């Protein structure tokens, strides 16, 4: 009988940390782009900039949850 050793899967953990890095970049890029878009309402690219900023903010939330799930899977899932 094999002993039940729970170890962190390092490759999956590294993948989760990379995903969290993407999240960090998007967390700063999205709101910064929102600020730039809202400070120039008279520009012709006002609406497209706000749409891109909104998409980046939503992606930051998605990648944040995805990264946390990957990290938790690397620590607690049986392999």
PyMOL commands that set and color helices and strands:
alter all, ss='L'
color gray80, all
select helices_A, chain A and resi 10-39+46-76
alter helices_A, ss='H'
color red, helices_A
deselect
rebuild
show_as cartoon
